[in-house]
Amino acid sequence: MTQLAQYSGTAGRIENSQIGVFLCYAGHGGSAFIDRELCLPQSWIDDPSRCKAAGIPDTIKFATKPQLARQMLERALDASVPCGWVTGEEVYGGDWPLRLWLESREQPYHILD
């Protein structure tokens, strides 16, 4: 896939990079990544010819990292993946809609600073 010039928290600046949001399941016996979503900048979503050239389906809409996290959490929780609590870094914890959604499902969560 084509590289995207976007802000990378790891680099601390705009870089040509692919940014993903990952859902990891952790338990006493270990951990595993169980879902992922590519985080596409609004400028890409707003450019259908660019998306087509990169193989991005027309059905993909812009979503923030917390919105992508919610989509993955919803898939996992709706599939009855057992979950004692959800944790994430501050970008997710600072998103009130995500926190309210977790609370509406009575899903415990902890946000890392």
Backbone bond lengths (Angstrom), bond angles and torsions (degrees), N, CA, C in turn:
res aa  C-N    CA-C-N  psi(-1)  N-CA   C-N-CA  omega(-1)  CA-C   N-CA-C  phi
1 M - - - 1.445 - - 1.522 108.63 -
2 T 1.308 116.73 150.43 1.455 123.29 178.00 1.517 110.86 -63.18
3 Q 1.337 116.04 142.68 1.454 120.84 176.49 1.525 109.71 -73.63
4 L 1.311 117.04 150.12 1.452 123.64 -178.60 1.519 109.72 -115.40
5 A 1.336 117.15 130.84 1.456 120.14 173.92 1.526 106.96 -82.69
6 Q 1.327 116.81 107.82 1.452 121.46 -179.11 1.523 109.49 -155.31
7 Y 1.323 115.07 167.02 1.456 119.21 -178.12 1.517 110.76 -66.46
8 S 1.311 115.73 130.79 1.463 122.38 176.35 1.518 108.11 -114.78
9 G 1.313 116.90 116.97 1.459 121.04 177.95 1.519 111.78 -61.87
10 T 1.327 117.13 -34.10 1.454 121.04 179.22 1.527 110.79 -65.00
11 A 1.345 116.10 -44.32 1.466 120.25 179.62 1.524 111.85 -80.20
12 G 1.327 117.28 -25.57 1.460 121.58 -178.39 1.521 113.05 77.97
13 R 1.326 116.43 19.32 1.472 121.01 -179.28 1.529 109.33 -162.56
14 I 1.335 116.28 175.45 1.463 120.72 175.97 1.522 108.25 -75.04
15 E 1.309 115.37 127.71 1.463 123.07 -179.13 1.522 108.80 -138.87
16 N 1.330 116.73 158.90 1.450 120.30 168.01 1.517 106.55 -74.52
17 S 1.314 115.91 109.79 1.460 119.54 -175.17 1.514 110.32 -158.00
18 Q 1.297 114.63 163.40 1.450 121.61 170.97 1.525 106.11 -108.29
19 I 1.332 116.24 124.56 1.449 121.53 -178.29 1.526 107.93 -106.30
20 G 1.295 115.88 127.98 1.451 120.39 179.54 1.511 111.56 -122.23
21 V 1.315 115.20 156.16 1.458 122.83 171.96 1.525 105.06 -113.63
22 F 1.325 116.17 129.85 1.459 121.02 -173.88 1.518 110.65 -122.59
23 L 1.326 115.53 143.02 1.459 121.94 175.22 1.527 107.01 -108.19
24 C 1.314 115.56 119.30 1.461 121.87 -179.03 1.518 108.94 -113.27
25 Y 1.319 115.95 132.54 1.452 121.84 175.92 1.516 107.28 -99.06
26 A 1.328 117.07 127.29 1.461 121.02 -179.74 1.513 109.90 -126.85
27 G 1.302 115.55 140.65 1.455 121.61 178.17 1.518 109.28 -148.22
28 H 1.311 115.70 -171.57 1.463 120.48 -178.13 1.525 112.24 -62.59
29 G 1.322 116.81 -30.45 1.458 120.56 -176.11 1.510 114.76 -90.37
30 G 1.332 119.06 -1.99 1.459 120.74 -178.99 1.511 111.74 141.31
31 S 1.324 115.53 -159.72 1.463 120.63 -179.13 1.521 110.03 -148.85
32 A 1.333 114.86 159.34 1.464 121.04 179.12 1.525 109.39 -155.37
33 F 1.316 116.20 142.32 1.461 120.21 172.71 1.523 107.93 -75.06
34 I 1.339 116.74 126.67 1.467 119.81 -176.50 1.526 113.60 -114.62
35 D 1.337 118.29 -8.41 1.459 120.25 178.31 1.520 108.53 -161.82
36 R 1.326 115.74 159.42 1.456 120.48 178.33 1.521 109.29 -156.69
37 E 1.332 114.73 153.98 1.458 122.69 175.74 1.519 108.48 -140.72
38 L 1.321 116.93 140.20 1.449 122.26 175.46 1.520 108.85 -83.19
39 C 1.317 116.30 129.47 1.467 122.02 179.91 1.526 108.01 -91.34
40 L 1.322 116.29 108.30 1.462 121.77 -178.31 1.519 110.70 -101.87
41 P 1.334 117.92 134.61 1.460 120.01 178.85 1.532 111.56 -67.14
42 Q 1.325 116.14 152.88 1.465 121.82 178.69 1.524 111.07 -54.63
43 S 1.346 117.43 -37.92 1.473 120.55 -178.32 1.528 111.83 -61.16
44 W 1.323 117.58 -31.46 1.463 120.36 176.68 1.524 110.69 -74.69
45 I 1.310 116.39 -45.21 1.463 120.20 -178.76 1.530 110.62 -61.48
46 D 1.332 116.33 -33.07 1.464 121.32 -179.75 1.521 113.37 -78.81
47 D 1.325 118.45 -0.60 1.464 123.05 -178.11 1.534 109.44 -121.29
48 P 1.350 116.56 87.00 1.477 119.90 -175.76 1.527 114.11 -57.61
49 S 1.323 118.15 -35.52 1.473 118.93 -179.08 1.529 110.71 -68.57
50 R 1.302 117.52 -36.64 1.464 121.76 176.93 1.527 110.23 -65.29
51 C 1.331 116.06 -44.64 1.468 120.23 178.55 1.519 110.93 -61.91
52 K 1.337 116.81 -43.00 1.462 120.50 -179.67 1.525 110.22 -62.06
53 A 1.342 117.20 -44.24 1.463 121.34 -179.91 1.526 111.40 -63.02
54 A 1.338 117.30 -30.78 1.462 121.54 -179.54 1.525 112.43 -89.80
55 G 1.333 117.88 -1.72 1.464 120.93 179.16 1.519 114.04 79.13
56 I 1.329 116.66 22.32 1.464 121.07 179.57 1.529 107.94 -87.65
57 P 1.318 118.54 120.96 1.472 120.97 -177.92 1.535 112.72 -60.31
58 D 1.324 116.00 149.99 1.476 122.14 177.85 1.521 111.89 -60.85
59 T 1.319 117.31 -22.05 1.461 120.99 -176.19 1.536 112.65 -76.90
60 I 1.326 117.68 -12.80 1.467 120.96 -178.94 1.523 109.35 -76.96
61 K 1.306 115.71 127.26 1.464 123.23 178.59 1.520 108.96 -113.86
62 F 1.337 116.51 159.33 1.457 119.92 178.01 1.520 110.24 -63.72
63 A 1.323 115.45 138.41 1.467 121.54 175.50 1.521 108.17 -147.71
64 T 1.318 115.82 140.48 1.459 120.82 175.12 1.523 109.35 -72.67
65 K 1.325 116.68 167.36 1.470 119.79 177.03 1.531 111.61 -58.03
66 P 1.346 119.41 -45.24 1.466 118.26 177.13 1.537 113.01 -62.39
67 Q 1.317 117.61 -34.97 1.467 119.58 177.73 1.531 110.73 -67.00
68 L 1.331 116.68 -39.13 1.465 120.01 176.02 1.526 110.83 -64.93
69 A 1.338 116.12 -40.53 1.467 120.00 177.68 1.525 110.33 -60.48
70 R 1.323 116.66 -43.23 1.462 119.57 -179.97 1.529 110.71 -62.04
71 Q 1.333 117.17 -42.89 1.470 120.03 179.18 1.528 110.82 -57.55
72 M 1.336 116.35 -44.63 1.459 119.80 -179.27 1.523 111.75 -69.47
73 L 1.334 116.73 -42.51 1.467 119.99 177.30 1.520 110.81 -61.77
74 E 1.317 116.54 -41.00 1.461 120.07 179.54 1.522 110.93 -62.07
75 R 1.332 116.93 -43.42 1.467 119.80 177.73 1.523 110.50 -60.44
76 A 1.327 116.67 -45.63 1.474 120.27 -177.68 1.521 111.68 -66.86
77 L 1.322 117.01 -47.29 1.465 119.84 -178.27 1.528 111.57 -67.17
78 D 1.338 116.82 -38.62 1.469 119.90 178.15 1.533 111.72 -67.24
79 A 1.342 116.08 -24.65 1.464 120.57 177.31 1.529 111.10 -87.62
80 S 1.339 116.74 8.76 1.464 123.39 178.15 1.528 114.18 64.88
81 V 1.333 116.79 29.68 1.460 119.34 171.85 1.525 106.16 -65.57
82 P 1.335 118.69 123.63 1.462 119.64 -177.86 1.533 110.21 -63.83
83 C 1.324 115.02 137.12 1.458 118.94 -175.83 1.518 109.99 -149.80
84 G 1.327 116.28 110.76 1.458 120.86 177.65 1.515 111.41 -73.16
85 W 1.344 115.95 -40.64 1.453 120.20 178.15 1.521 109.74 -162.54
86 V 1.322 115.59 160.28 1.462 123.91 -179.60 1.521 107.42 -110.03
87 T 1.311 116.51 139.49 1.462 119.71 174.57 1.525 109.49 -131.35
88 G 1.312 115.48 154.60 1.453 121.30 179.07 1.505 110.01 -164.69
89 E 1.325 115.56 169.45 1.459 119.40 178.82 1.520 110.12 -82.32
90 E 1.325 116.14 178.42 1.460 121.02 -170.47 1.523 114.82 -62.08
91 V 1.337 119.37 -27.60 1.469 119.55 179.14 1.534 110.44 -60.57
92 Y 1.326 116.77 -32.47 1.461 121.08 178.78 1.524 111.01 -84.17
93 G 1.314 116.23 -40.12 1.462 120.96 179.62 1.506 112.91 -67.56
94 G 1.332 117.20 -27.55 1.456 121.25 178.19 1.516 112.89 -78.85
95 D 1.316 116.80 -3.37 1.464 121.48 -179.14 1.528 109.20 -95.69
96 W 1.330 115.30 100.81 1.475 119.97 -176.77 1.522 113.78 -59.71
97 P 1.347 119.45 -39.87 1.469 117.23 178.17 1.526 113.01 -59.28
98 L 1.330 117.53 -38.07 1.470 119.91 178.20 1.519 110.37 -66.40
99 R 1.323 117.19 -44.49 1.468 120.45 179.91 1.525 110.92 -63.32
100 L 1.325 116.89 -43.30 1.468 120.28 179.09 1.523 111.21 -64.19
101 W 1.332 117.09 -37.54 1.456 120.87 178.05 1.523 110.36 -63.71
102 L 1.344 116.91 -44.91 1.468 120.09 177.45 1.526 110.69 -60.81
103 E 1.328 116.76 -43.12 1.462 120.62 179.26 1.527 111.06 -64.29
104 S 1.346 117.55 -37.02 1.472 119.96 179.46 1.527 111.34 -65.13
105 R 1.320 116.90 -26.03 1.471 121.95 176.99 1.527 111.37 -91.46
106 E 1.343 116.20 3.20 1.461 122.25 -176.26 1.530 110.44 54.92
107 Q 1.338 114.81 40.28 1.460 121.73 -179.53 1.527 109.47 -100.20
108 P 1.334 117.92 112.14 1.468 119.67 177.57 1.528 111.26 -59.70
109 Y 1.336 116.54 146.86 1.446 121.34 177.43 1.515 110.56 -147.98
110 H 1.335 115.51 160.34 1.467 122.22 177.05 1.524 106.89 -141.58
111 I 1.320 116.12 130.14 1.457 120.80 -179.11 1.534 109.19 -104.71
112 L 1.331 115.23 127.78 1.460 120.90 178.68 1.523 109.73 -82.93
113 D 1.319 116.60 141.41 1.470 120.91 176.74 1.504 110.65 -86.93
